[in-house]
Amino acid sequence: MSNKTLFNSDHLPILKKQLHTIFDQLTFAEIIQGNATEKNTWLSICAQAVGYGDWDDLKAQAVTHHEPTHNILFNQASIIPFIQSVRVSLGEHIDNIEGFTHVILRNLTTEELNAMNGNKEELPPLPKAPTSYTLELGPNTAYARDLLDWLWPRTKNYQVDPINTQYLAHMKEKRMSLSKSQAKERALDVYPHSGMLIRDILEQLISENYLELNDDQRCVTFTRKGLNYLNGKMTHEYDDQWKEWFKAFAAHLKKIPYRYIKIDWTPYIDLYARGMSPIEAAKSLEWSECYTQAHSEIQSAIKHQLDIHLPLYPKERYLQFTPRIFLTPELTSNKVTDIHFEFIGPDWAKPNGNPKTKRFWTNKRYVSVYLDTSPKSRGWYAVIPDEVDCFQVSYKWTSQSHSFASVTHHMTYQLEPNIECAQDWLYGNECMKHSDSSKLAMAADEYSFNHLECLTHGKHLTKEEIVALDRFKAGITSIHIDENGVIIHEERTLTASNSFACVGIIL
């Protein structure tokens, strides 16, 4: 959490009762496995979740004067990080995050409820205790169990075609020096056109709800059932050895800026299953050179543009605005000085310097903007006012030689905190990119364009086909094109990130 929550000493009895009630309701609903020992340490676990050493440390730092911000333990941004911290302290992979959240919401103080503009009548019901239990033994056949094991820990969007090629090669290697009868006895008789077919094994895993196909039937993803089965298997159902390892790992990970335990523990379980020590596992997640380069570049740009020395964990929110335009092929010969960029508003987001255009990429059809105060950095940065959570940015591209008509882009941004890390503070399109993407300009990326041909690549598409393009689905709500130019309206949600994770700025 970005700032330690302060409590008034008079509020401590209320806080203690609130936390004990949450514990009792969580254990009743069997969201956590509670016992007398854990209840004795529960207050310290909760205190650690909000930045204190333990419950005694929280009591010692309680203040005697009262401020409006005191005594607010739970708000929209703090609930998930609180739950995450509790999960780590307990070492239990609590799956029912929704139920945990509902318990917290049902126990908000009046101050917390008012601060969230909440209404008691609209709060979700408390989760009930389960009335049945399922003993998960895994897929019904050895073929399915082996394939599921092989797919793990890559649990999302695994393309079916590569599975066929790679798993067949894996099976061939496993069969080396075995006879056909021995291979069949060990469920290794998986071949392209005979024996057990991969297609049939995948269908079994899908029918048994361990995997699911995506919408276009080209990729498979683990279901919650599949994840629970394999993650439980790899940790021996989160036994004491796992808990000891995980707590040590989390302590080491905490020392790395902006590395935090995410909701999905599969990557950490993979490190554990590989036999890595807690410190080795944490070191494997340290930011590599390109990420530290992004961090340094952003710090430098903000210093030169805004004259702000950026602390490691800023209290303010920042907008990283990196507009660009994708031009038709014949315009690549245009001098970059011919392409003019004008920022219309809002005033608080205006660049603190003179915006100039530049081709940053080998693909000369893309043109972006930089400020003369920091020519190596794309775009610019602005401090986001505290009261702003939704705003529209408007800007225009023109050609001084009139080689293309004006392009006006109206971008509406909805800002959302990172529910897994309340410390994140940086908002922008580059922050939304997958950090290891090898694509400089994704189809769904944010950019203006001077002609529909930029999206259709010269093909004649129907209206339905155009609307189905990735660039449209990314947020475009309307386009108007005539002889006077192009007007684009677009809406996007920006989730908070940080200067390390925003590696897209240098890619």
C-alpha positions in Angstrom: 0.0 0.0 0.0 1.4 3.4 -0.9 1.0 5.1 2.5 0.8 3.6 5.9 -2.7 3.9 7.4 -2.7 6.0 10.5 -5.1 5.2 13.4 -6.3 7.3 16.3 -5.7 5.6 19.6 -9.4 5.9 20.5 -10.2 3.9 17.4 -8.1 0.8 18.3 -10.8 -1.1 20.2 -13.2 -0.6 17.2 -10.4 -1.8 14.8 -9.7 -4.8 16.9 -13.3 -5.8 17.0 -13.6 -5.2 13.2 -10.7 -7.4 12.4 -11.8 -10.2 14.8 -15.2 -10.2 13.2 -13.7 -10.5 9.8 -11.6 -13.5 11.0 -14.6 -15.2 12.4 -16.7 -14.8 9.3 -13.8 -15.9 7.0 -13.3 -19.1 9.0 -17.1 -19.8 9.2 -17.3 -19.6 5.4 -14.1 -21.7 5.2 -12.4 -19.1 3.1 -9.4 -19.4 5.4 -8.6 -22.3 7.7 -8.7 -20.6 11.1 -7.7 -22.0 14.5 -7.0 -20.6 17.9 -3.3 -20.1 17.1 -3.9 -18.1 14.0 -6.5 -16.0 15.7 -3.9 -15.0 18.2 -1.7 -13.8 15.4 -4.5 -12.5 13.1 -4.2 -8.9 14.4 -0.5 -8.8 13.6 -1.1 -10.3 10.1 -3.6 -7.5 9.5 -1.2 -4.9 10.9 1.6 -6.1 8.6 -0.9 -5.8 5.6 -1.0 -2.1 6.2 2.7 -1.4 6.7 3.3 -2.1 10.4 5.7 -4.7 12.0 2.9 -6.3 14.0 -0.1 -5.3 16.1 2.1 -3.9 18.9 3.8 -1.7 16.4 0.5 -0.4 15.2 -0.6 0.4 18.7 2.7 2.1 19.5 2.3 4.3 16.4 -1.4 5.2 17.0 -1.8 9.0 17.2 -3.7 11.0 19.7 -4.9 13.7 17.4 -7.6 13.0 14.8 -7.5 13.8 11.1 -10.1 13.0 8.4 -7.8 10.5 6.8 -7.2 8.5 10.0 -9.0 5.2 10.8 -9.7 4.4 7.2 -8.3 0.9 6.8 -10.4 -0.2 3.8 -11.1 1.7 0.6 -11.5 0.7 -3.1 -7.7 0.7 -3.6 -6.7 -1.1 -0.4 -8.9 -4.1 -0.2 -7.2 -6.4 -2.7 -3.6 -5.5 -1.5 -4.8 -6.3 2.0 -6.1 -9.7 1.0 -2.9 -10.4 -0.9 -0.8 -9.6 2.1 -3.0 -11.9 4.3 -2.7 -14.7 1.8 1.1 -14.5 1.8 1.2 -14.4 5.6 -1.0 -17.4 5.9 0.7 -19.2 2.9 -2.7 -20.4 1.8 -3.8 -20.0 -1.8 -7.2 -18.5 -1.0 -9.2 -18.8 -4.2 -12.4 -17.2 -3.0 -11.2 -13.6 -3.4 -14.8 -12.4 -4.0 -16.0 -14.0 -0.8 -13.1 -12.5 1.2 -14.0 -9.1 -0.3 -17.6 -9.4 0.6 -16.7 -10.2 4.2 -14.6 -7.0 4.4 -17.4 -4.9 2.8 -19.9 -6.2 5.3 -17.7 -5.1 8.1 -16.8 -1.6 6.9 -16.9 1.1 9.6 -19.3 4.1 9.0 -16.3 6.2 8.1 -15.1 3.7 5.6 -18.5 3.2 4.0 -19.0 7.0 3.7 -15.6 7.4 2.2 -16.5 4.9 -0.5 -19.9 6.5 -1.1 -21.4 3.2 -0.1 -24.9 2.2 1.0 -25.5 -0.6 3.5 -28.5 -1.8 1.6 -26.3 -2.3 -1.5 -23.6 -4.3 0.2 -23.2 -7.9 -1.0 -24.3 -10.8 1.3 -21.9 -12.6 3.5 -20.6 -15.9 1.9 -22.1 -19.1 3.4 -20.2 -22.1 4.6 -19.9 -24.8 1.9 -22.4 -27.7 2.2 -20.4 -30.1 0.0 -16.8 -30.9 -0.8 -15.0 -32.3 -3.8 -11.9 -34.4 -3.6 -10.0 -33.6 -6.8 -8.0 -36.6 -8.1 -7.2 -35.2 -11.5 -8.0 -36.3 -15.1 -9.4 -39.8 -15.6 -6.6 -41.1 -17.8 -2.8 -41.1 -17.7 -2.8 -39.6 -21.2 -4.7 -36.5 -19.9 -2.8 -36.2 -16.7 0.5 -36.3 -18.6 -0.5 -33.7 -21.1 -1.9 -31.4 -18.4 1.4 -31.7 -16.4 3.3 -30.9 -19.6 1.2 -27.8 -20.3 1.8 -26.4 -16.8 3.0 -23.8 -15.8 2.0 -22.0 -19.0 -1.7 -21.7 -18.1 -3.1 -19.1 -20.6 -3.6 -18.9 -24.3 -1.6 -21.9 -25.3 -2.0 -22.3 -29.1 -3.3 -25.7 -30.1 -1.1 -26.1 -33.2 2.2 -25.7 -31.3 0.9 -28.2 -28.7 0.5 -30.8 -31.4 4.1 -30.3 -32.7 5.9 -29.9 -29.4 4.0 -32.6 -27.4 4.6 -35.1 -30.2 8.3 -34.4 -30.0 8.2 -34.7 -26.2 6.4 -38.1 -26.5 8.9 -39.3 -29.1 11.8 -38.4 -26.8 10.1 -40.2 -23.9 9.6 -43.4 -26.0 13.3 -43.7 -27.0 14.6 -47.2 -26.4 11.1 -48.5 -25.6 9.2 -51.1 -27.5 5.7 -50.3 -28.8 4.1 -52.4 -26.0 6.2 -50.7 -23.4 5.3 -47.3 -24.7 1.6 -48.2 -24.6 1.9 -49.6 -21.1 3.3 -46.2 -20.0 0.7 -44.1 -21.9 3.4 -42.9 -24.3 1.8 -44.1 -27.5 0.8 -40.7 -28.7 1.3 -40.4 -32.4 0.3 -38.0 -35.2 -2.1 -40.5 -36.9 -2.3 -43.6 -34.7 -2.5 -44.6 -31.1 -3.8 -41.8 -28.8 -4.3 -38.5 -30.7 -3.5 -35.2 -29.0 -6.8 -33.9 -30.3 -8.7 -36.5 -28.3 -6.6 -35.9 -25.2 -7.4 -32.2 -25.3 -11.1 -32.9 -25.8 -11.0 -35.0 -22.7 -9.3 -32.3 -20.7 -11.9 -29.8 -22.0 -14.9 -32.0 -21.3 -13.6 -32.7 -17.7 -13.2 -28.9 -17.2 -9.5 -28.7 -16.8 -9.0 -26.7 -19.9 -11.1 -24.4 -22.0 -10.9 -23.2 -25.6 -10.9 -19.5 -26.4 -13.5 -17.9 -28.7 -11.7 -18.8 -32.0 -11.0 -22.3 -30.8 -7.2 -21.8 -31.4 -5.9 -21.6 -27.9 -6.5 -23.4 -24.6 -6.4 -22.0 -21.1 -6.4 -23.6 -17.7 -9.7 -23.4 -15.9 -9.8 -22.7 -12.2 -10.3 -26.4 -11.6 -7.2 -27.2 -13.7 -5.1 -24.6 -11.8 -6.3 -25.7 -8.4 -5.5 -29.3 -9.2 -1.9 -28.8 -10.5 -0.9 -26.0 -8.1 -2.1 -28.1 -5.2 -0.3 -31.1 -6.6 3.0 -29.2 -6.9 2.8 -27.8 -3.3 1.4 -31.0 -1.8 -1.8 -29.1 -1.0 0.2 -26.1 0.3 1.9 -28.0 3.1 4.1 -26.6 5.8 7.2 -26.9 3.6 5.6 -24.8 0.9 4.4 -22.2 3.5 7.9 -21.9 4.9 9.4 -21.5 1.4 6.7 -19.0 0.3 7.0 -16.7 3.3 10.7 -16.6 2.9 10.4 -16.0 -0.9 7.8 -13.2 -0.3 10.1 -11.5 2.2 13.0 -11.4 -0.4 10.6 -10.3 -3.2 9.4 -7.4 -1.1 12.9 -5.9 -1.3 12.7 -5.5 -5.1 10.9 -2.3 -6.0 7.4 -2.8 -7.5 7.7 -6.6 -7.3 4.6 -7.9 -5.4 2.8 -11.2 -5.0 0.1 -11.4 -7.6 -3.3 -13.1 -7.3 -2.2 -16.0 -9.5 0.6 -17.9 -7.6 1.4 -20.3 -10.5 4.7 -18.6 -11.5 5.9 -18.8 -7.9 4.8 -22.5 -7.5 6.8 -23.2 -10.7 9.9 -21.7 -9.1 9.3 -23.8 -6.0 8.7 -27.0 -8.0 12.0 -26.4 -9.8 13.8 -26.7 -6.5 15.0 -23.1 -6.3 15.7 -21.6 -2.9 13.5 -18.6 -1.8 16.3 -16.2 -2.4 17.2 -17.7 -5.8 13.5 -17.5 -6.8 13.3 -13.9 -5.8 16.5 -13.0 -7.6 15.1 -14.5 -10.8 12.4 -11.9 -10.7 14.7 -8.9 -10.4 14.2 -6.3 -13.1 16.5 -6.9 -16.0 18.4 -4.2 -17.8 15.6 -3.1 -20.2 13.3 -2.5 -17.3 15.8 -0.5 -15.2 16.5 1.5 -18.4 12.9 2.3 -18.7 12.8 3.4 -15.1 15.9 5.7 -15.6 14.5 7.2 -18.8 11.2 8.0 -17.1 12.9 9.6 -14.1 15.1 11.6 -16.4 12.3 12.8 -18.6 10.2 13.9 -15.7 13.2 15.8 -14.2 13.8 17.6 -17.5 10.2 18.3 -18.4 8.7 19.1 -15.0 11.7 19.8 -12.8 10.6 17.1 -10.4 13.0 14.7 -8.8 10.9 11.6 -8.8 11.0 9.5 -5.7 10.9 5.7 -5.9 7.3 5.6 -4.8 5.6 8.9 -5.9 2.6 10.1 -4.0 1.2 11.8 -7.1 -0.3 10.1 -10.2 1.4 10.8 -13.5 0.1 10.6 -17.1 2.6 9.4 -19.7 1.2 10.6 -23.0 2.8 9.2 -26.1 0.7 10.1 -29.2 1.6 8.9 -32.6 0.1 8.7 -36.1 0.2 5.9 -38.6 0.4 7.4 -42.1 -0.3 5.9 -45.6 2.7 4.5 -47.4 3.2 7.4 -49.8 3.8 9.8 -46.9 7.0 8.1 -45.6 9.0 10.4 -47.9 7.6 13.5 -46.2 10.0 15.3 -44.0 9.2 15.0 -40.4 9.1 18.8 -40.1 6.2 18.8 -42.4 4.1 16.9 -39.9 2.7 19.2 -37.2 1.2 18.1 -33.8 -1.2 20.3 -31.8 -2.4 19.4 -28.3 -5.9 20.8 -27.6 -6.5 19.9 -24.1 -7.1 19.5 -21.2 -5.0 22.3 -19.8 -3.5 20.3 -16.9 -2.2 17.7 -19.4 -0.5 20.2 -21.8 3.2 19.6 -22.4 5.6 21.7 -20.4 7.6 22.5 -23.5 7.5 22.6 -27.3 6.2 19.4 -28.9 8.1 18.3 -32.0 7.6 15.4 -34.3 10.0 12.5 -34.9 10.2 9.1 -36.5 11.3 6.8 -33.6 10.8 3.5 -35.4 12.3 1.8 -38.5 8.8 1.7 -39.9 8.7 5.3 -41.3 4.9 5.4 -41.4 4.8 6.0 -37.7 5.4 9.5 -36.4 5.5 10.4 -32.7 6.1 13.5 -30.5 8.9 14.6 -28.2 9.6 17.7 -26.2 12.7 19.9 -26.9 13.5 19.6 -23.2 14.0 15.8 -23.4 14.5 14.9 -27.1 15.3 11.2 -26.4 11.9 10.5 -24.7 8.7 10.0 -26.6 5.7 12.0 -25.5 5.6 13.9 -22.2 4.5 13.6 -18.6 1.9 15.5 -16.6 0.7 15.3 -13.0 -2.9 14.1 -12.8 -5.0 16.2 -10.5 -6.4 14.3 -7.4 -10.0 14.8 -8.5 -9.5 13.4 -12.0 -10.5 9.8 -12.7 -12.0 10.3 -16.2 -11.0 12.8 -18.8 -10.8 13.5 -22.6 -7.6 14.3 -24.4 -7.9 16.0 -27.8 -5.1 16.6 -30.3 -4.6 17.2 -34.0 -2.1 16.1 -36.7 -1.7 18.3 -39.8 0.6 18.6 -42.8 2.1 22.0 -43.5 2.4 21.0 -47.2 -1.2 19.8 -47.1 -0.1 16.3 -48.2 -2.8 14.9 -45.9 -5.9 16.3 -44.4 -6.1 17.0 -40.7 -6.5 14.2 -38.2 -8.3 15.0 -34.9 -8.2 12.4 -32.2 -10.5 12.6 -29.1 -9.3 10.0 -26.5 -11.4 9.5 -23.4 -9.5 7.8 -20.6 -10.9 6.1 -17.5 -8.2 5.7 -14.8 -8.2 2.6 -12.7 -5.8 1.8 -9.8 -3.9 -1.5 -10.0 -5.9 -3.6 -7.5 -2.8 -5.8 -7.0 -0.4 -3.0 -6.2 -1.7 0.3 -4.7 1.8 1.8 -5.1 1.5 2.0 -8.8 1.2 5.6 -10.1 1.9 5.8 -13.8 -0.8 5.9 -16.4 -0.4 5.7 -20.2 -0.7 3.6 -23.3 2.9 2.3 -23.1 2.2 1.1 -19.6 -0.6 -1.1 -20.9 1.7 -3.1 -23.2 2.8 -6.6 -22.2 6.3 -6.1 -21.0 7.9 -8.8 -23.1 6.1 -7.9 -26.3 8.3 -8.0 -29.4 5.9 -6.0 -31.5 6.7 -2.3 -31.8 3.2 -1.5 -33.0 0.5 -3.9 -32.0 -2.7 -4.0 -34.0 -4.7 -3.0 -30.9 -2.2 -0.2 -29.9 -3.2 3.4 -29.6 -2.5 5.6 -32.6 -4.1 8.0 -35.0 -4.3 7.4 -38.8 -4.9 9.6 -41.8 -6.8 7.1 -43.9 -8.9 3.9 -43.4 -6.4 2.2 -45.6 -4.0 2.2 -42.7 -6.2 -0.3 -41.0 -7.5 -2.3 -43.9 -4.1 -2.4 -45.8 -5.8 -1.6 -49.0 -8.4 -4.4 -48.8 -12.1 -3.6 -49.4 -13.8 -4.5 -46.1 -17.5 -4.4 -45.1 -18.6 -2.2 -42.2 -18.9 -5.3 -40.1 -15.4 -6.5 -41.0 -13.9 -3.0 -40.2 -15.6 -2.9 -36.8 -14.1 -6.4 -36.1 -10.5 -5.2 -36.7 -8.4 -5.2 -33.5 -7.7 -1.5 -33.8 -11.4 -0.8 -33.6 -12.1 -3.3 -30.9 -9.4 -1.6 -28.8 -11.7 1.3 -28.1 -12.7 3.3 -31.2 -16.3 4.4 -30.9 -16.6 6.4 -34.1 -14.7 7.6 -37.1 -15.7 10.4 -39.5 -13.8 10.8 -42.7 -14.4 13.4 -45.5 -12.4 15.8 -47.6 -11.7 17.9 -44.6 -10.0 15.2 -42.6 -10.4 12.4 -40.1 -12.1 12.7 -36.7 -11.6 9.7 -34.3 -13.4 9.2 -31.0 -11.9 6.5 -28.8 -12.4 5.3 -25.2 -9.9 3.4 -23.1 -9.3 2.3 -19.5 -5.8 2.9 -18.2 -4.6 0.8 -15.3 -1.9 2.2 -13.0 1.6 0.9 -13.6 5.1 2.1 -12.6 8.4 3.2 -14.2 9.9 -0.2 -14.2 7.0 -2.1 -15.8 6.6 0.6 -18.5 9.2 -1.0 -20.7 7.1 -0.2 -23.8 8.6 3.3 -23.7 11.9 2.0 -24.9 10.8 -0.8 -27.2 
